Amino acid sequence: MTWTQQKPEDVRSSSNGRPVSPLHPRQRRKGWDFGFRKGGDLNHQGALLLFGLLIVSGLLASFYLGLVSYTYLEARRVQDLREALLQIQTINAALEKQIGEKQQNLFQQAIQRGFVPALQTETVSP
């Protein structure tokens, strides 16, 4: 209903002669008011609030994703280092076995050529 369609008894006049809309009792709203007007428009503060929340949530999400990816990469690097350590330990064990076998062969060859093992010697300190 526009001003021109109102009945004269519905229109009140103010001190300057312009019509004033009828008084409506305040409507009690339940829940949170997010800055939306009754007509569905978004006021300036509500828009800034929503934009700020969007920016903050975007920053937090990007920080979280960065932290998760960094943690994953570091865990993968540690796993690769552990696998390399196991490979090196296996290679070292094989080399120690070869050294022991060659030392045993060398010791037997020395005995076959007539060398005798050295006796335990005492060291004398001054």
Backbone as XML, in Angstrom:
<?xml version="1.0"?>
<chain id="A" units="angstrom">
  <residue number="1" name="MET">
    <atom name="N" x="0.844" y="-1.165" z="0.000"/>
    <atom name="CA" x="0.000" y="0.000" z="0.000"/>
    <atom name="C" x="0.890" y="1.228" z="0.000"/>
  </residue>
  <residue number="2" name="THR">
    <atom name="N" x="0.661" y="2.140" z="-0.893"/>
    <atom name="CA" x="1.465" y="3.358" z="-0.972"/>
    <atom name="C" x="0.778" y="4.469" z="-0.191"/>
  </residue>
  <residue number="3" name="TRP">
    <atom name="N" x="1.448" y="5.614" z="-0.099"/>
    <atom name="CA" x="0.913" y="6.748" z="0.653"/>
    <atom name="C" x="-0.375" y="7.267" z="0.020"/>
  </residue>
  <residue number="4" name="THR">
    <atom name="N" x="-0.442" y="7.190" z="-1.253"/>
    <atom name="CA" x="-1.625" y="7.738" z="-1.919"/>
    <atom name="C" x="-2.815" y="6.811" z="-1.801"/>
  </residue>
  <residue number="5" name="GLN">
    <atom name="N" x="-2.578" y="5.507" z="-1.533"/>
    <atom name="CA" x="-3.672" y="4.558" z="-1.424"/>
    <atom name="C" x="-4.195" y="4.427" z="-0.001"/>
  </residue>
  <residue number="6" name="GLN">
    <atom name="N" x="-3.568" y="5.064" z="0.971"/>
    <atom name="CA" x="-4.016" y="4.947" z="2.351"/>
    <atom name="C" x="-5.288" y="5.759" z="2.566"/>
  </residue>
  <residue number="7" name="LYS">
    <atom name="N" x="-6.078" y="5.270" z="3.447"/>
    <atom name="CA" x="-7.298" y="5.981" z="3.814"/>
    <atom name="C" x="-6.925" y="7.151" z="4.708"/>
  </residue>
  <residue number="8" name="PRO">
    <atom name="N" x="-7.709" y="8.183" z="4.691"/>
    <atom name="CA" x="-7.369" y="9.351" z="5.514"/>
    <atom name="C" x="-7.305" y="9.039" z="7.002"/>
  </residue>
  <residue number="9" name="GLU">
    <atom name="N" x="-8.066" y="8.072" z="7.507"/>
    <atom name="CA" x="-8.003" y="7.779" z="8.942"/>
    <atom name="C" x="-6.741" y="7.008" z="9.300"/>
  </residue>
  <residue number="10" name="ASP">
    <atom name="N" x="-6.119" y="6.335" z="8.291"/>
    <atom name="CA" x="-4.882" y="5.603" z="8.546"/>
    <atom name="C" x="-3.657" y="6.511" z="8.554"/>
  </residue>
  <residue number="11" name="VAL">
    <atom name="N" x="-3.769" y="7.667" z="7.941"/>
    <atom name="CA" x="-2.624" y="8.556" z="7.799"/>
    <atom name="C" x="-2.624" y="9.549" z="8.940"/>
  </residue>
  <residue number="12" name="ARG">
    <atom name="N" x="-1.498" y="9.666" z="9.581"/>
    <atom name="CA" x="-1.319" y="10.669" z="10.626"/>
    <atom name="C" x="-0.397" y="11.730" z="10.076"/>
  </residue>
  <residue number="13" name="SER">
    <atom name="N" x="-0.553" y="12.909" z="10.516"/>
    <atom name="CA" x="0.305" y="13.976" z="10.007"/>
    <atom name="C" x="1.266" y="14.402" z="11.103"/>
  </residue>
  <residue number="14" name="SER">
    <atom name="N" x="2.436" y="14.783" z="10.674"/>
    <atom name="CA" x="3.427" y="15.272" z="11.627"/>
    <atom name="C" x="3.304" y="16.767" z="11.726"/>
  </residue>
  <residue number="15" name="SER">
    <atom name="N" x="4.208" y="17.363" z="12.457"/>
    <atom name="CA" x="4.146" y="18.808" z="12.660"/>
    <atom name="C" x="4.414" y="19.574" z="11.371"/>
  </residue>
  <residue number="16" name="ASN">
    <atom name="N" x="5.099" y="18.973" z="10.388"/>
    <atom name="CA" x="5.392" y="19.681" z="9.156"/>
    <atom name="C" x="4.357" y="19.393" z="8.074"/>
  </residue>
  <residue number="17" name="GLY">
    <atom name="N" x="3.331" y="18.620" z="8.416"/>
    <atom name="CA" x="2.244" y="18.417" z="7.477"/>
    <atom name="C" x="2.398" y="17.199" z="6.580"/>
  </residue>
  <residue number="18" name="ARG">
    <atom name="N" x="3.505" y="16.481" z="6.675"/>
    <atom name="CA" x="3.681" y="15.285" z="5.855"/>
    <atom name="C" x="3.078" y="14.091" z="6.571"/>
  </residue>
  <residue number="19" name="PRO">
    <atom name="N" x="2.574" y="13.147" z="5.807"/>
    <atom name="CA" x="1.970" y="11.989" z="6.459"/>
    <atom name="C" x="3.040" y="11.101" z="7.083"/>
  </residue>
  <residue number="20" name="VAL">
    <atom name="N" x="2.676" y="10.466" z="8.151"/>
    <atom name="CA" x="3.566" y="9.574" z="8.880"/>
    <atom name="C" x="2.955" y="8.183" z="8.822"/>
  </residue>
  <residue number="21" name="SER">
    <atom name="N" x="3.796" y="7.192" z="8.663"/>
    <atom name="CA" x="3.297" y="5.828" z="8.590"/>
    <atom name="C" x="2.733" y="5.416" z="9.941"/>
  </residue>
  <residue number="22" name="PRO">
    <atom name="N" x="1.797" y="4.497" z="9.922"/>
    <atom name="CA" x="1.236" y="4.053" z="11.200"/>
    <atom name="C" x="2.304" y="3.362" z="12.041"/>
  </residue>
  <residue number="23" name="LEU">
    <atom name="N" x="2.169" y="3.494" z="13.334"/>
    <atom name="CA" x="3.147" y="2.896" z="14.247"/>
    <atom name="C" x="2.934" y="1.394" z="14.303"/>
  </residue>
  <residue number="24" name="HIS">
    <atom name="N" x="4.013" y="0.687" z="14.150"/>
    <atom name="CA" x="3.964" y="-0.764" z="14.253"/>
    <atom name="C" x="4.664" y="-1.169" z="15.533"/>
  </residue>
  <residue number="25" name="PRO">
    <atom name="N" x="4.105" y="-2.139" z="16.243"/>
    <atom name="CA" x="4.841" y="-2.610" z="17.437"/>
    <atom name="C" x="6.115" y="-3.318" z="16.996"/>
  </residue>
  <residue number="26" name="ARG">
    <atom name="N" x="7.121" y="-3.176" z="17.826"/>
    <atom name="CA" x="8.403" y="-3.810" z="17.505"/>
    <atom name="C" x="8.234" y="-5.313" z="17.489"/>
  </residue>
  <residue number="27" name="GLN">
    <atom name="N" x="8.772" y="-5.905" z="16.461"/>
    <atom name="CA" x="8.682" y="-7.347" z="16.372"/>
    <atom name="C" x="9.857" y="-7.956" z="17.123"/>
  </residue>
  <residue number="28" name="ARG">
    <atom name="N" x="9.557" y="-8.909" z="17.937"/>
    <atom name="CA" x="10.613" y="-9.587" z="18.689"/>
    <atom name="C" x="11.163" y="-10.698" z="17.809"/>
  </residue>
  <residue number="29" name="ARG">
    <atom name="N" x="12.468" y="-10.664" z="17.551"/>
    <atom name="CA" x="13.126" y="-11.654" z="16.709"/>
    <atom name="C" x="13.800" y="-12.690" z="17.582"/>
  </residue>
  <residue number="30" name="LYS">
    <atom name="N" x="13.758" y="-13.910" z="17.125"/>
    <atom name="CA" x="14.424" y="-14.985" z="17.845"/>
    <atom name="C" x="15.720" y="-15.313" z="17.126"/>
  </residue>
  <residue number="31" name="GLY">
    <atom name="N" x="16.744" y="-15.650" z="17.858"/>
    <atom name="CA" x="18.014" y="-16.031" z="17.261"/>
    <atom name="C" x="18.905" y="-14.834" z="17.003"/>
  </residue>
  <residue number="32" name="TRP">
    <atom name="N" x="19.873" y="-15.061" z="16.156"/>
    <atom name="CA" x="20.888" y="-14.050" z="15.849"/>
    <atom name="C" x="20.434" y="-13.179" z="14.698"/>
  </residue>
  <residue number="33" name="ASP">
    <atom name="N" x="20.803" y="-11.906" z="14.760"/>
    <atom name="CA" x="20.536" y="-10.979" z="13.668"/>
    <atom name="C" x="21.834" y="-10.836" z="12.890"/>
  </residue>
  <residue number="34" name="PHE">
    <atom name="N" x="21.870" y="-11.344" z="11.672"/>
    <atom name="CA" x="23.093" y="-11.326" z="10.881"/>
    <atom name="C" x="23.201" y="-10.096" z="9.993"/>
  </residue>
  <residue number="35" name="GLY">
    <atom name="N" x="22.417" y="-9.095" z="10.232"/>
    <atom name="CA" x="22.521" y="-7.874" z="9.462"/>
    <atom name="C" x="21.621" y="-7.844" z="8.248"/>
  </residue>
  <residue number="36" name="PHE">
    <atom name="N" x="20.721" y="-8.780" z="8.123"/>
    <atom name="CA" x="19.806" y="-8.772" z="6.990"/>
    <atom name="C" x="18.582" y="-7.944" z="7.339"/>
  </residue>
  <residue number="37" name="ARG">
    <atom name="N" x="18.176" y="-7.119" z="6.446"/>
    <atom name="CA" x="16.961" y="-6.342" z="6.646"/>
    <atom name="C" x="15.755" y="-7.223" z="6.373"/>
  </residue>
  <residue number="38" name="LYS">
    <atom name="N" x="14.616" y="-6.695" z="6.716"/>
    <atom name="CA" x="13.397" y="-7.467" z="6.542"/>
    <atom name="C" x="13.146" y="-7.768" z="5.076"/>
  </residue>
  <residue number="39" name="GLY">
    <atom name="N" x="13.528" y="-6.876" z="4.198"/>
    <atom name="CA" x="13.307" y="-7.077" z="2.775"/>
    <atom name="C" x="14.312" y="-8.013" z="2.143"/>
  </residue>
  <residue number="40" name="GLY">
    <atom name="N" x="15.286" y="-8.472" z="2.850"/>
    <atom name="CA" x="16.265" y="-9.383" z="2.308"/>
    <atom name="C" x="17.549" y="-8.699" z="1.882"/>
  </residue>
  <residue number="41" name="ASP">
    <atom name="N" x="17.642" y="-7.404" z="1.966"/>
    <atom name="CA" x="18.870" y="-6.702" z="1.603"/>
    <atom name="C" x="19.898" y="-6.874" z="2.709"/>
  </residue>
  <residue number="42" name="LEU">
    <atom name="N" x="21.136" y="-6.753" z="2.341"/>
    <atom name="CA" x="22.229" y="-6.895" z="3.288"/>
    <atom name="C" x="22.790" y="-5.502" z="3.566"/>
  </residue>
  <residue number="43" name="ASN">
    <atom name="N" x="22.823" y="-5.122" z="4.833"/>
    <atom name="CA" x="23.350" y="-3.792" z="5.108"/>
    <atom name="C" x="24.881" y="-3.790" z="5.068"/>
  </residue>
  <residue number="44" name="HIS">
    <atom name="N" x="25.471" y="-2.631" z="5.155"/>
    <atom name="CA" x="26.915" y="-2.459" z="4.975"/>
    <atom name="C" x="27.711" y="-3.200" z="6.046"/>
  </residue>
  <residue number="45" name="GLN">
    <atom name="N" x="27.307" y="-3.088" z="7.303"/>
    <atom name="CA" x="28.049" y="-3.754" z="8.383"/>
    <atom name="C" x="27.950" y="-5.265" z="8.278"/>
  </residue>
  <residue number="46" name="GLY">
    <atom name="N" x="26.773" y="-5.733" z="7.933"/>
    <atom name="CA" x="26.609" y="-7.179" z="7.769"/>
    <atom name="C" x="27.453" y="-7.709" z="6.632"/>
  </residue>
  <residue number="47" name="ALA">
    <atom name="N" x="27.522" y="-6.942" z="5.539"/>
    <atom name="CA" x="28.342" y="-7.361" z="4.405"/>
    <atom name="C" x="29.820" y="-7.382" z="4.784"/>
  </residue>
  <residue number="48" name="LEU">
    <atom name="N" x="30.265" y="-6.368" z="5.522"/>
    <atom name="CA" x="31.663" y="-6.336" z="5.963"/>
    <atom name="C" x="31.965" y="-7.493" z="6.915"/>
  </residue>
  <residue number="49" name="LEU">
    <atom name="N" x="31.022" y="-7.793" z="7.784"/>
    <atom name="CA" x="31.208" y="-8.900" z="8.710"/>
    <atom name="C" x="31.328" y="-10.223" z="7.955"/>
  </residue>
  <residue number="50" name="LEU">
    <atom name="N" x="30.430" y="-10.452" z="7.029"/>
    <atom name="CA" x="30.492" y="-11.693" z="6.259"/>
    <atom name="C" x="31.756" y="-11.766" z="5.407"/>
  </residue>
  <residue number="51" name="PHE">
    <atom name="N" x="32.150" y="-10.642" z="4.813"/>
    <atom name="CA" x="33.379" y="-10.611" z="4.020"/>
    <atom name="C" x="34.597" y="-10.870" z="4.902"/>
  </residue>
  <residue number="52" name="GLY">
    <atom name="N" x="34.609" y="-10.272" z="6.087"/>
    <atom name="CA" x="35.715" y="-10.503" z="7.026"/>
    <atom name="C" x="35.781" y="-11.954" z="7.464"/>
  </residue>
  <residue number="53" name="LEU">
    <atom name="N" x="34.624" y="-12.540" z="7.765"/>
    <atom name="CA" x="34.598" y="-13.955" z="8.144"/>
    <atom name="C" x="35.071" y="-14.836" z="7.000"/>
  </residue>
  <residue number="54" name="LEU">
    <atom name="N" x="34.700" y="-14.482" z="5.786"/>
    <atom name="CA" x="35.134" y="-15.248" z="4.626"/>
    <atom name="C" x="36.650" y="-15.162" z="4.463"/>
  </residue>
  <residue number="55" name="ILE">
    <atom name="N" x="37.209" y="-13.989" z="4.622"/>
    <atom name="CA" x="38.660" y="-13.804" z="4.495"/>
    <atom name="C" x="39.386" y="-14.571" z="5.601"/>
  </residue>
  <residue number="56" name="VAL">
    <atom name="N" x="38.910" y="-14.445" z="6.829"/>
    <atom name="CA" x="39.562" y="-15.131" z="7.956"/>
    <atom name="C" x="39.481" y="-16.640" z="7.781"/>
  </residue>
  <residue number="57" name="SER">
    <atom name="N" x="38.303" y="-17.139" z="7.388"/>
    <atom name="CA" x="38.183" y="-18.586" z="7.196"/>
    <atom name="C" x="39.053" y="-19.054" z="6.030"/>
  </residue>
  <residue number="58" name="GLY">
    <atom name="N" x="39.181" y="-18.254" z="4.992"/>
    <atom name="CA" x="40.075" y="-18.608" z="3.882"/>
    <atom name="C" x="41.528" y="-18.648" z="4.318"/>
  </residue>
  <residue number="59" name="LEU">
    <atom name="N" x="41.931" y="-17.675" z="5.121"/>
    <atom name="CA" x="43.309" y="-17.664" z="5.624"/>
    <atom name="C" x="43.573" y="-18.861" z="6.538"/>
  </residue>
  <residue number="60" name="LEU">
    <atom name="N" x="42.621" y="-19.160" z="7.413"/>
    <atom name="CA" x="42.795" y="-20.310" z="8.294"/>
    <atom name="C" x="42.832" y="-21.611" z="7.505"/>
  </residue>
  <residue number="61" name="ALA">
    <atom name="N" x="41.985" y="-21.724" z="6.492"/>
    <atom name="CA" x="41.979" y="-22.944" z="5.676"/>
    <atom name="C" x="43.293" y="-23.092" z="4.916"/>
  </residue>
  <residue number="62" name="SER">
    <atom name="N" x="43.796" y="-21.989" z="4.357"/>
    <atom name="CA" x="45.060" y="-22.083" z="3.624"/>
    <atom name="C" x="46.224" y="-22.381" z="4.577"/>
  </residue>
  <residue number="63" name="PHE">
    <atom name="N" x="46.201" y="-21.800" z="5.770"/>
    <atom name="CA" x="47.242" y="-22.099" z="6.759"/>
    <atom name="C" x="47.192" y="-23.574" z="7.153"/>
  </residue>
  <residue number="64" name="TYR">
    <atom name="N" x="45.983" y="-24.079" z="7.382"/>
    <atom name="CA" x="45.824" y="-25.484" z="7.763"/>
    <atom name="C" x="46.305" y="-26.406" z="6.645"/>
  </residue>
  <residue number="65" name="LEU">
    <atom name="N" x="45.914" y="-26.119" z="5.411"/>
    <atom name="CA" x="46.340" y="-26.958" z="4.292"/>
    <atom name="C" x="47.860" y="-26.902" z="4.104"/>
  </residue>
  <residue number="66" name="GLY">
    <atom name="N" x="48.433" y="-25.722" z="4.282"/>
    <atom name="CA" x="49.889" y="-25.604" z="4.196"/>
    <atom name="C" x="50.588" y="-26.399" z="5.278"/>
  </residue>
  <residue number="67" name="LEU">
    <atom name="N" x="50.052" y="-26.343" z="6.493"/>
    <atom name="CA" x="50.649" y="-27.086" z="7.601"/>
    <atom name="C" x="50.522" y="-28.591" z="7.388"/>
  </residue>
  <residue number="68" name="VAL">
    <atom name="N" x="49.370" y="-29.024" z="6.903"/>
    <atom name="CA" x="49.163" y="-30.456" z="6.664"/>
    <atom name="C" x="50.091" y="-30.946" z="5.553"/>
  </residue>
  <residue number="69" name="SER">
    <atom name="N" x="50.220" y="-30.177" z="4.477"/>
    <atom name="CA" x="51.092" y="-30.611" z="3.384"/>
    <atom name="C" x="52.560" y="-30.612" z="3.819"/>
  </residue>
  <residue number="70" name="TYR">
    <atom name="N" x="52.964" y="-29.621" z="4.614"/>
    <atom name="CA" x="54.338" y="-29.593" z="5.123"/>
    <atom name="C" x="54.600" y="-30.811" z="6.017"/>
  </residue>
  <residue number="71" name="THR">
    <atom name="N" x="53.647" y="-31.123" z="6.889"/>
    <atom name="CA" x="53.793" y="-32.280" z="7.772"/>
    <atom name="C" x="53.872" y="-33.568" z="6.966"/>
  </residue>
  <residue number="72" name="TYR">
    <atom name="N" x="53.043" y="-33.676" z="5.938"/>
    <atom name="CA" x="53.074" y="-34.875" z="5.093"/>
    <atom name="C" x="54.425" y="-35.006" z="4.391"/>
  </residue>
  <residue number="73" name="LEU">
    <atom name="N" x="54.939" y="-33.899" z="3.842"/>
    <atom name="CA" x="56.228" y="-33.955" z="3.147"/>
    <atom name="C" x="57.363" y="-34.326" z="4.098"/>
  </residue>
  <residue number="74" name="GLU">
    <atom name="N" x="57.331" y="-33.774" z="5.307"/>
    <atom name="CA" x="58.374" y="-34.101" z="6.275"/>
    <atom name="C" x="58.277" y="-35.564" z="6.721"/>
  </residue>
  <residue number="75" name="ALA">
    <atom name="N" x="57.059" y="-36.057" z="6.908"/>
    <atom name="CA" x="56.889" y="-37.462" z="7.282"/>
    <atom name="C" x="57.376" y="-38.378" z="6.161"/>
  </residue>
  <residue number="76" name="ARG">
    <atom name="N" x="57.109" y="-37.978" z="4.924"/>
    <atom name="CA" x="57.581" y="-38.772" z="3.788"/>
    <atom name="C" x="59.106" y="-38.761" z="3.723"/>
  </residue>
  <residue number="77" name="ARG">
    <atom name="N" x="59.715" y="-37.605" z="4.001"/>
    <atom name="CA" x="61.176" y="-37.507" z="3.997"/>
    <atom name="C" x="61.783" y="-38.384" z="5.087"/>
  </residue>
  <residue number="78" name="VAL">
    <atom name="N" x="61.172" y="-38.385" z="6.278"/>
    <atom name="CA" x="61.659" y="-39.226" z="7.372"/>
    <atom name="C" x="61.528" y="-40.702" z="7.004"/>
  </residue>
  <residue number="79" name="GLN">
    <atom name="N" x="60.417" y="-41.059" z="6.359"/>
    <atom name="CA" x="60.232" y="-42.444" z="5.939"/>
    <atom name="C" x="61.290" y="-42.840" z="4.910"/>
  </residue>
  <residue number="80" name="ASP">
    <atom name="N" x="61.582" y="-41.956" z="3.963"/>
    <atom name="CA" x="62.633" y="-42.242" z="2.980"/>
    <atom name="C" x="64.000" y="-42.393" z="3.649"/>
  </residue>
  <residue number="81" name="LEU">
    <atom name="N" x="64.280" y="-41.550" z="4.645"/>
    <atom name="CA" x="65.546" y="-41.657" z="5.367"/>
    <atom name="C" x="65.640" y="-42.979" z="6.134"/>
  </residue>
  <residue number="82" name="ARG">
    <atom name="N" x="64.533" y="-43.411" z="6.724"/>
    <atom name="CA" x="64.544" y="-44.697" z="7.435"/>
    <atom name="C" x="64.779" y="-45.855" z="6.475"/>
  </residue>
  <residue number="83" name="GLU">
    <atom name="N" x="64.145" y="-45.792" z="5.295"/>
    <atom name="CA" x="64.369" y="-46.844" z="4.301"/>
    <atom name="C" x="65.822" y="-46.854" z="3.838"/>
  </residue>
  <residue number="84" name="ALA">
    <atom name="N" x="66.404" y="-45.669" z="3.648"/>
    <atom name="CA" x="67.808" y="-45.595" z="3.252"/>
    <atom name="C" x="68.710" y="-46.143" z="4.358"/>
  </residue>
  <residue number="85" name="LEU">
    <atom name="N" x="68.363" y="-45.850" z="5.613"/>
    <atom name="CA" x="69.146" y="-46.365" z="6.733"/>
    <atom name="C" x="69.103" y="-47.893" z="6.773"/>
  </residue>
  <residue number="86" name="LEU">
    <atom name="N" x="67.921" y="-48.468" z="6.559"/>
    <atom name="CA" x="67.816" y="-49.929" z="6.537"/>
    <atom name="C" x="68.628" y="-50.533" z="5.400"/>
  </residue>
  <residue number="87" name="GLN">
    <atom name="N" x="68.625" y="-49.898" z="4.225"/>
    <atom name="CA" x="69.427" y="-50.381" z="3.102"/>
    <atom name="C" x="70.909" y="-50.317" z="3.429"/>
  </residue>
  <residue number="88" name="ILE">
    <atom name="N" x="71.331" y="-49.220" z="4.016"/>
    <atom name="CA" x="72.748" y="-49.067" z="4.355"/>
    <atom name="C" x="73.150" y="-50.075" z="5.422"/>
  </residue>
  <residue number="89" name="GLN">
    <atom name="N" x="72.276" y="-50.318" z="6.401"/>
    <atom name="CA" x="72.598" y="-51.306" z="7.422"/>
    <atom name="C" x="72.694" y="-52.707" z="6.822"/>
  </residue>
  <residue number="90" name="THR">
    <atom name="N" x="71.828" y="-53.017" z="5.863"/>
    <atom name="CA" x="71.903" y="-54.320" z="5.191"/>
    <atom name="C" x="73.196" y="-54.453" z="4.406"/>
  </residue>
  <residue number="91" name="ILE">
    <atom name="N" x="73.571" y="-53.402" z="3.691"/>
    <atom name="CA" x="74.823" y="-53.415" z="2.924"/>
    <atom name="C" x="76.015" y="-53.548" z="3.868"/>
  </residue>
  <residue number="92" name="ASN">
    <atom name="N" x="75.990" y="-52.820" z="4.992"/>
    <atom name="CA" x="77.085" y="-52.911" z="5.962"/>
    <atom name="C" x="77.201" y="-54.322" z="6.541"/>
  </residue>
  <residue number="93" name="ALA">
    <atom name="N" x="76.063" y="-54.959" z="6.827"/>
    <atom name="CA" x="76.099" y="-56.321" z="7.360"/>
    <atom name="C" x="76.706" y="-57.283" z="6.342"/>
  </residue>
  <residue number="94" name="ALA">
    <atom name="N" x="76.344" y="-57.096" z="5.059"/>
    <atom name="CA" x="76.918" y="-57.962" z="4.014"/>
    <atom name="C" x="78.419" y="-57.726" z="3.889"/>
  </residue>
  <residue number="95" name="LEU">
    <atom name="N" x="78.857" y="-56.466" z="3.951"/>
    <atom name="CA" x="80.288" y="-56.156" z="3.861"/>
    <atom name="C" x="81.052" y="-56.705" z="5.066"/>
  </residue>
  <residue number="96" name="GLU">
    <atom name="N" x="80.471" y="-56.612" z="6.252"/>
    <atom name="CA" x="81.119" y="-57.173" z="7.437"/>
    <atom name="C" x="81.278" y="-58.689" z="7.298"/>
  </residue>
  <residue number="97" name="LYS">
    <atom name="N" x="80.271" y="-59.337" z="6.748"/>
    <atom name="CA" x="80.351" y="-60.777" z="6.529"/>
    <atom name="C" x="81.474" y="-61.106" z="5.549"/>
  </residue>
  <residue number="98" name="GLN">
    <atom name="N" x="81.575" y="-60.320" z="4.437"/>
    <atom name="CA" x="82.647" y="-60.542" z="3.457"/>
    <atom name="C" x="84.012" y="-60.318" z="4.092"/>
  </residue>
  <residue number="99" name="ILE">
    <atom name="N" x="84.130" y="-59.273" z="4.905"/>
    <atom name="CA" x="85.411" y="-58.991" z="5.568"/>
    <atom name="C" x="85.779" y="-60.143" z="6.499"/>
  </residue>
  <residue number="100" name="GLY">
    <atom name="N" x="84.816" y="-60.651" z="7.239"/>
    <atom name="CA" x="85.084" y="-61.775" z="8.141"/>
    <atom name="C" x="85.515" y="-63.015" z="7.382"/>
  </residue>
  <residue number="101" name="GLU">
    <atom name="N" x="84.839" y="-63.298" z="6.255"/>
    <atom name="CA" x="85.216" y="-64.472" z="5.453"/>
    <atom name="C" x="86.618" y="-64.310" z="4.879"/>
  </residue>
  <residue number="102" name="LYS">
    <atom name="N" x="86.924" y="-63.122" z="4.359"/>
    <atom name="CA" x="88.257" y="-62.898" z="3.775"/>
    <atom name="C" x="89.330" y="-62.935" z="4.842"/>
  </residue>
  <residue number="103" name="GLN">
    <atom name="N" x="89.012" y="-62.435" z="6.029"/>
    <atom name="CA" x="89.991" y="-62.474" z="7.112"/>
    <atom name="C" x="90.254" y="-63.928" z="7.534"/>
  </residue>
  <residue number="104" name="GLN">
    <atom name="N" x="89.209" y="-64.724" z="7.564"/>
    <atom name="CA" x="89.365" y="-66.152" z="7.909"/>
    <atom name="C" x="90.210" y="-66.851" z="6.852"/>
  </residue>
  <residue number="105" name="ASN">
    <atom name="N" x="89.924" y="-66.563" z="5.565"/>
    <atom name="CA" x="90.727" y="-67.160" z="4.481"/>
    <atom name="C" x="92.180" y="-66.719" z="4.570"/>
  </residue>
  <residue number="106" name="LEU">
    <atom name="N" x="92.416" y="-65.466" z="4.848"/>
    <atom name="CA" x="93.776" y="-64.936" z="4.954"/>
    <atom name="C" x="94.511" y="-65.585" z="6.126"/>
  </residue>
  <residue number="107" name="PHE">
    <atom name="N" x="93.828" y="-65.758" z="7.220"/>
    <atom name="CA" x="94.431" y="-66.393" z="8.391"/>
    <atom name="C" x="94.806" y="-67.857" z="8.082"/>
  </residue>
  <residue number="108" name="GLN">
    <atom name="N" x="93.916" y="-68.555" z="7.366"/>
    <atom name="CA" x="94.226" y="-69.946" z="6.990"/>
    <atom name="C" x="95.384" y="-70.015" z="5.999"/>
  </residue>
  <residue number="109" name="GLN">
    <atom name="N" x="95.450" y="-69.092" z="5.065"/>
    <atom name="CA" x="96.559" y="-69.062" z="4.096"/>
    <atom name="C" x="97.868" y="-68.774" z="4.823"/>
  </residue>
  <residue number="110" name="ALA">
    <atom name="N" x="97.833" y="-67.915" z="5.827"/>
    <atom name="CA" x="99.053" y="-67.603" z="6.588"/>
    <atom name="C" x="99.547" y="-68.841" z="7.330"/>
  </residue>
  <residue number="111" name="ILE">
    <atom name="N" x="98.652" y="-69.607" z="7.893"/>
    <atom name="CA" x="99.047" y="-70.831" z="8.603"/>
    <atom name="C" x="99.607" y="-71.852" z="7.609"/>
  </residue>
  <residue number="112" name="GLN">
    <atom name="N" x="98.998" y="-71.973" z="6.407"/>
    <atom name="CA" x="99.488" y="-72.913" z="5.394"/>
    <atom name="C" x="100.880" y="-72.531" z="4.919"/>
  </residue>
  <residue number="113" name="ARG">
    <atom name="N" x="101.243" y="-71.287" z="4.928"/>
    <atom name="CA" x="102.556" y="-70.846" z="4.462"/>
    <atom name="C" x="103.585" y="-70.893" z="5.585"/>
  </residue>
  <residue number="114" name="GLY">
    <atom name="N" x="103.175" y="-71.304" z="6.737"/>
    <atom name="CA" x="104.165" y="-71.491" z="7.782"/>
    <atom name="C" x="104.200" y="-70.393" z="8.829"/>
  </residue>
  <residue number="115" name="PHE">
    <atom name="N" x="103.378" y="-69.428" z="8.734"/>
    <atom name="CA" x="103.343" y="-68.386" z="9.769"/>
    <atom name="C" x="102.574" y="-68.909" z="10.970"/>
  </residue>
  <residue number="116" name="VAL">
    <atom name="N" x="103.004" y="-68.480" z="12.121"/>
    <atom name="CA" x="102.332" y="-68.890" z="13.348"/>
    <atom name="C" x="101.638" y="-67.661" z="13.924"/>
  </residue>
  <residue number="117" name="PRO">
    <atom name="N" x="100.563" y="-67.914" z="14.622"/>
    <atom name="CA" x="99.879" y="-66.759" z="15.244"/>
    <atom name="C" x="100.767" y="-66.158" z="16.318"/>
  </residue>
  <residue number="118" name="ALA">
    <atom name="N" x="100.652" y="-64.883" z="16.477"/>
    <atom name="CA" x="101.443" y="-64.176" z="17.489"/>
    <atom name="C" x="100.920" y="-64.535" z="18.865"/>
  </residue>
  <residue number="119" name="LEU">
    <atom name="N" x="101.881" y="-64.625" z="19.781"/>
    <atom name="CA" x="101.515" y="-64.935" z="21.157"/>
    <atom name="C" x="101.012" y="-63.643" z="21.806"/>
  </residue>
  <residue number="120" name="GLN">
    <atom name="N" x="100.281" y="-63.872" z="22.835"/>
    <atom name="CA" x="99.817" y="-62.711" z="23.579"/>
    <atom name="C" x="101.021" y="-62.040" z="24.227"/>
  </residue>
  <residue number="121" name="THR">
    <atom name="N" x="101.198" y="-60.815" z="23.990"/>
    <atom name="CA" x="102.349" y="-60.089" z="24.548"/>
    <atom name="C" x="101.880" y="-59.163" z="25.645"/>
  </residue>
  <residue number="122" name="GLU">
    <atom name="N" x="102.744" y="-58.956" z="26.555"/>
    <atom name="CA" x="102.430" y="-58.023" z="27.633"/>
    <atom name="C" x="103.027" y="-56.676" z="27.301"/>
  </residue>
  <residue number="123" name="THR">
    <atom name="N" x="102.302" y="-55.698" z="27.644"/>
    <atom name="CA" x="102.838" y="-54.354" z="27.479"/>
    <atom name="C" x="103.325" y="-53.856" z="28.828"/>
  </residue>
  <residue number="124" name="VAL">
    <atom name="N" x="104.494" y="-53.310" z="28.798"/>
    <atom name="CA" x="105.092" y="-52.814" z="30.020"/>
    <atom name="C" x="105.002" y="-51.319" z="29.999"/>
  </residue>
  <residue number="125" name="SER">
    <atom name="N" x="104.467" y="-50.815" z="31.032"/>
    <atom name="CA" x="104.366" y="-49.355" z="31.095"/>
    <atom name="C" x="105.575" y="-48.785" z="31.813"/>
  </residue>
  <residue number="126" name="PRO">
    <atom name="N" x="106.051" y="-47.646" z="31.474"/>
    <atom name="CA" x="107.271" y="-47.108" z="32.113"/>
    <atom name="C" x="107.069" y="-46.719" z="33.550"/>
  </residue>
</chain>
